[in-house]
Amino acid sequence: MIHSALFVEEGVISVIFPLSPAVNVEVGMIGREGMTGISLLTDASPARFVAEARTDGWALEILPDALKALVRQDEELAFRLARYDAWRNVQSAMIAASGRAGNIEQNLARELLMLHDRIDGDKIVATHDELGSYINVRRASVTEWLHVFEGEHWIRSKRGYVEIVDRPGLEAAAGDFYGAAENAWFDMLAKLPPDAMAAQ
C-alpha cells in the first residue's frame, strides 16, 4: 500500500517489480524529473511495485488526500501529472525492450547513463552486485564489462563507485536502448509552453 507521494529533489529511486524472492526487475527510475506514488491519483493498485532508494537524497512528501485536493484545484498540475504518468510508460517500455532485446553491454551502459542523468557530478555510488541486480545479470558479468568500459576510457571503476569519463562512448555502447525515453521526457514535459493545456 502506498502511504504518500514523493517528489524527488535529490537522489535516485528505482521502481522494482519483485518477480520472485531471488529476482527483482527494475521497471523504472526516478530522479529530480519525477515522483513516486502517481497511482494515488486514480486509487489504482501499484501491482506489487516497490520504490527502492538507490542513493542518498531527499524528497518532498505529500499525503494522498492533499495530493488529490491539489489536483482538483489546479488543472495545469493535473495535466502535467497525467503527461508524466504517460511518460513513465515510455520509460518502462524502453527498460523492458533493453532487458528483452539488449545484451549485457547495452543494458549496463543504459543503466549507468540513467543513473548519471539523475546525480550531481560523475561518480555513481554502486557496487557490482547492485548493478548486476538491477539489470538481472551476475556480478561477474558486470565486473567483466566494467573492465571493458574502462579499457575504452568511458569510465573509471573503483570499489563502491563508477566514475563516468566519456558519456558519448557509453551512449554509443547503449545503442537504441538509451535516448528515446529521455527525448520523450523533453518533448512531453520540459517543452510544454505555459498554455499547453489549452492547446491540447
Residue pairs with C-beta under 8 A, 6 or more apart in sequence:
2 36
2 37
2 39
2 40
2 46
2 64
3 63
3 64
4 37
4 61
4 62
4 63
4 64
5 35
5 36
5 37
5 38
5 40
5 61
5 62
5 64
5 67
6 13
6 35
6 36
6 37
6 51
6 59
6 60
6 61
7 35
7 59
7 60
7 61
7 62
8 30
8 31
8 32
8 34
8 35
8 36
8 57
8 59
9 32
9 57
9 58
9 59
9 60
10 32
10 57
10 58
10 59
10 120
11 31
11 53
11 54
11 55
11 56
11 57
11 58
11 59
11 118
12 29
12 30
12 31
12 53
12 54
12 55
12 57
12 115
12 118
12 119
13 29
13 30
13 31
13 36
13 51
13 52
13 53
13 54
14 26
14 28
14 29
14 30
14 51
14 52
14 54
14 134
15 26
15 27
15 28
15 29
15 30
15 36
15 49
15 50
15 51
15 52
15 92
16 24
16 25
16 26
16 27
16 49
16 50
16 51
16 52
17 24
17 25
17 26
17 27
17 47
17 48
17 49
17 50
18 24
18 25
18 48
18 50
19 25
23 136
24 50
24 133
24 134
25 99
25 136
26 95
26 134
26 135
27 49
27 92
27 95
27 96
28 88
28 91
28 92
28 95
29 54
29 91
29 95
29 114
29 115
29 118
30 36
30 51
30 118
31 117
31 118
31 119
32 118
33 118
33 185
33 189
34 84
34 88
35 81
35 84
36 51
36 59
37 64
37 67
38 81
38 84
38 85
38 88
39 45
39 46
40 64
40 67
40 68
41 67
41 68
41 71
41 81
41 85
54 115
54 126
54 130
55 119
55 125
62 70
70 77
71 77
71 78
71 81
72 78
75 197
76 197
79 196
79 197
79 200
80 189
80 192
83 188
83 189
83 192
84 188
84 189
86 188
87 181
87 184
87 185
87 188
87 189
90 180
90 181
90 184
90 188
91 181
91 184
91 185
93 181
94 177
94 178
94 180
94 181
95 110
95 181
97 177
98 106
98 107
98 110
98 174
98 177
98 178
99 107
99 135
99 136
101 177
102 110
102 175
102 177
104 135
104 137
104 141
104 142
104 145
105 145
105 148
105 173
106 173
106 174
106 175
106 177
107 135
107 137
107 177
108 131
108 135
108 137
108 142
108 145
108 146
108 149
109 149
109 170
109 171
109 173
109 174
109 178
110 174
110 177
110 178
111 131
111 134
111 135
112 124
112 131
112 155
112 162
112 164
112 170
113 167
113 170
113 171
113 174
113 178
114 178
115 124
115 126
116 122
116 124
116 164
116 167
117 182
122 163
122 164
122 165
123 161
123 162
123 163
123 164
124 161
124 162
124 163
124 164
125 160
125 161
126 160
126 161
126 162
127 160
128 139
128 142
128 143
128 146
129 139
129 142
131 142
131 162
132 138
132 139
132 141
132 142
135 142
146 155
146 157
146 162
147 157
149 155
149 157
149 169
149 170
149 173
150 156
150 157
152 166
152 169
152 173
153 165
153 166
153 169
154 164
154 165
154 166
154 169
154 170
154 173
155 162
155 163
155 164
155 165
155 166
155 170
156 162
156 163
156 165
157 163
164 170
171 178
171 179
193 199
